[in-house]
């Protein structure tokens, strides 16, 4: 059956989700200084690496699990220096070249940003992906700089403003990712928003606001209450009514997962209507938000006995916004 989701829609959703993750990581270094712009899908006859800021910095990671592609964050020298300072690099005069110490500090920050980007992609495609260590280099216009990032069938970029300076997240996307995202959108039977795509005045490439790209993505959220181990023979002969003891106390936090990836911990609650809910305690990136129920109507709790037994409760949630993911 042919996919009803176009390549453009799949790329836009993937790029927007990744940019959201990068922005949140950046805000840890530049509080209240990060603004996300629009997603731009690069036409086949153009390059995503046009108009790079000479003297600026490009931090990148490449995929290493059998697919080609990369995430490249491009920033002018002033943003790079600000980021290095946030990581503890000593300050120098603004007109001095970036030092090795500053580039090393930028690499540490890039590791967090681009790891967050890759985690967001993993959630979108429903599969863990592997990335290389971050590569940080000064943009000097040499051809080997572009060669370091490789190529991919698709490219897109998202604009950012970091402390008033323009930056870009450029993504080289393998075909496999586009196919998986399109399939996931089709399987979720999500009604696509009617997005009017305005042309980028400089490139003619279509642009889509992030909020429109993320707004209706649905991801699967579940809570894991605990686990236990059973021999396979015992698991096959467990009678109805048997009590299986789990490895967690009744008042222990539950683990929360989105599309198979852990994203936080929570506490089970019962709503006024007698339904299960989860109060979010902490997200995987360390953010605490202990007063927000993130999942309700968790009535389909089930016990699965295979080589390992766990009790989970599942629900569907629109997980594209801060409120719904509890970020």
N, C-alpha and C positions, 0 to 999 in steps of 0.2 A: 504494500500500500504506500503510495507516494505521500511524503510529508506535506502537511498543510502549512507549515511554518517556512517562510522563505529564508534564504541564507542571510539576507539583510537583517531580518528580525532576530535571527539567532545570534548574529554577530553583535547587534546592538544590545541585546539582553546580557550577553557575556561581558562585553566591554563595560557596560554600566555597573554591573555587579562588582567587577574587579576594581573599577575606579572608586566605588564606595568604600571598599576595604582599604585601599591605599590612602584615601582621604582620612579615614579614622586613625590609621597608623601615623600619618603626618601630623595630625592634630595633637598627638602626644608630645611632639617636639616643638610645634608652633601653635600653641593654644590660641584659638580665635583668629588665627591668621591664615586659614586654608579655605579657599572657595573653589568648589567644583564647577566646571563648565559643561559643555556639551560633548557628546560622542560624535565622532566623525568617522564614517566608513571610507577608507581610501579606495578610489577607483582603480581598476586593474592597470590602467595606463599611467598611473602616478605612483610616486614613492611617499611613504609615510615619514621619511626622514628629510624632507625638504625644509629649508630655512632653520637649520639647527643653530643654536647660539654659539658662535665661535668663542672659545675660551671658557665655555660653560662645562658642565659635567653630565655624563650619561652613566647611570647605574643600571645594570641589567642582570637578568638571570635567563638561562636557557632551559628548555625541557630536555630531560635526559632519559625518558622512559620509552624511547623508540619513535617519538614523533618530533618533528622539527617545529621550532617556534621560540618566541622569547617575549619577555616583558621588559621594556626599556623606559626608565624614568629620566626625562631630560630636563635640566634646570640651568638657568644662567648662573654665572659665577657668584653673584650676590646671594642668591638663594642657597647655593651650595655652601658658601661660607657661613651663612646663618644656621644651616643644618649641622655643620661641623661644630659650631659653637655650642649648639644645644646638646651635642654629644660630649662636650667637655674639651674640645680642641682649643688651644690658646688663641686669643685674638691677635690678628695682624692687621696691617694697613690694608684698606680696601683695594688699592691698586696693585698689591703684591700678588704674584702667581700663587695658586693654591699649593700648599705644602704637602708633602707625603703624609704628615701627621693628619692634616685636614682630610685628605682623600681617604685615609684609613678610617677616620671617624664617620665620614659619609658612607663608607662601605658598611659600617655597623648599622647605621640608620636604614640604609637600603635593604639590608638583610631582613629587617623587620617589616618594612613596607612591602617588599616584593614577595616575602613569605606569606603575608596576609593576602596579597593578590592571588597567589597560587592556591591558597586555601579556599578563596572564594570561587575560583574556577573548579576546584575539586567538588564543591557543593553543587555547582551548576550542572556538571556532567555526571555526578554521582559516582565518581571514581577518584581515588587518591592519585595525585600526580607527583612526580619527582622533578626537582630543579637542581641546577648547578649552583655552586657558591656564587655570590654576587661579584660582578666585574665592574670596576669603577674606573673610568678614564676621562681625561680632558678632551673635549671636542676640538680637534685641530684641523678638520677638513681632509685628513688623509684618507685614501680609499680603504686602507686596512681597518680603519675605525668602523666603517659600515660593514665590512666583511665579518667583523667579530660577532655581529648579531645574527648572521645567517639570513635565511629567507623562509617564507611560508606562503601558502596559497592565498591567505587573506591577511589584511592589515587594517587596523583601526587605531584611533587615538582619542584621548579625552583631555581637554584643556583644564588646567588648574591655575589658580592664583595663589602663590605662597608668599606671605608677607609683602603683598603688592607686586610681585614679580611673576611673569607668565611662565608656566611650566607645562610639560606634556607627559602623559603616560601613553607610550606607543606599544601596541600589542601585535606581534606576528603570530597569527592563529593557524594551527594545522587544521586540515579538513576534518579530521576525526572529531575535534572538539565541536565544530559547527554542526556536524551530523548528530552528535549526542545531545547537544543543547536543543536542536530542533525536535529530536525524538522525545526528549523530556517534556517540552512544551506541548507537543501533540498528545502525549499520554495523559497529561494533566487536564486536557480539554479546557484550557484556559481561553476565554474569549479575548482576542487581541484588541488592544486599544486602537482607536482610530487616530494615528499620529501623523500630523502633517509635517513632512520633512522639508525644511527650508534649505536652500542651497548655500553652501559656504562661499562667501564672496571671493575668497582668494583661490579656492581650488575647484569650486563647483561640486564638491562632495556633499552628500546629504548629512545633516546634523540632526540629532534627536536629544531633547533635554533628558537629563538623568531621571528625574522624577517620573516622566512618562514611560521611560524604559523599564523601570523597576516596579512600578505600581501594582501590576497584576500577576507577578510571578508567584506561583504557589510551590512551596517546598513541604516535605513531609517532616513533621516534628514528633518525636516520641520521648517518653521518659522510661529509664531503666531502673527498676526497683532494687534488683539484686540478682545474684547468680549462685548456682551450685553445680557440682559435678556429679554425674552418674555414670556408672559403667553402661555401655551400650545395651547389654542384655537386660539390665535393670530398667533402663529407660523404655525399652520395648514392652515391658510387662508391668508398668506402673498402673495400678487399678484406679478406677474412678473413685474420688473421695480421698485419695492419698494426700498427705501433707508433706510438702517439700520445703525444708528449711533453707533459706537464702543466707548469703554472707553479709547481709546488712541488718542493722538494728531497725526497729520500726520507726524510730525518729531520726534516722540517718538521712542526709540529703540524697536526692535521686539525681542520676546523671541524665542530662538532656542532650539529644542528638538531632541534627538537621541533615536529612538526606544521607544518613549513615556516618556523619562526622560529628564528634562531640563538640558542643558549643557552650556548655555551661552546666551549672548545678541548680537544683531547686528543692522546694519542700512541698509535699503533697498537702492539699487542702480539700475541704468539702464546701461547696458553695451553699448559699441559702436555699437553692433549689435542690440540694441533695446530690449534685453532680461533682465529679472529681475536677480539680484544677491544680495547677502547679504555680507556686510563688517563686519567681526567679530570684536566686540568691547571688549568683555570680556568673559572668560570661567567661569563655575560655581566654579572652584577652585581658582578664583581670578586672573588668568593670563590675561593680556591685550595684544592684538595683533590687533591694530585698522587698519592695512593697508592690511589685507588679505581677499579677497573675498572667502567665503567658500561654496557658493551654487549659481549655475547659472541655467538658463533656468527654472525659477520658473513661468511658464506661466499658470499652472493649478490651479490658485487660486479659492477657492470654499468657499461658505458660507453655514454653517450647522445650521439648526434651530431645536433644540430639546428642552429640558428644558433650555438649555443655548446655545447661538449662538456665534460662533467664526469664524474668517476668517483666513485661513491658506494657505500656499503655500508649496508644497511638492516636493522633488526631491530625487533621490538615489545617495549616495556617498560612495566611498570606505573610511570607517572611521577608518581604522586600524593604520594609520601612523600619526606622528606629523603634517605633512604638511596638511593633509586632515581634521584633527579635529581641527587644529589651536592651538594645545597645545604649 
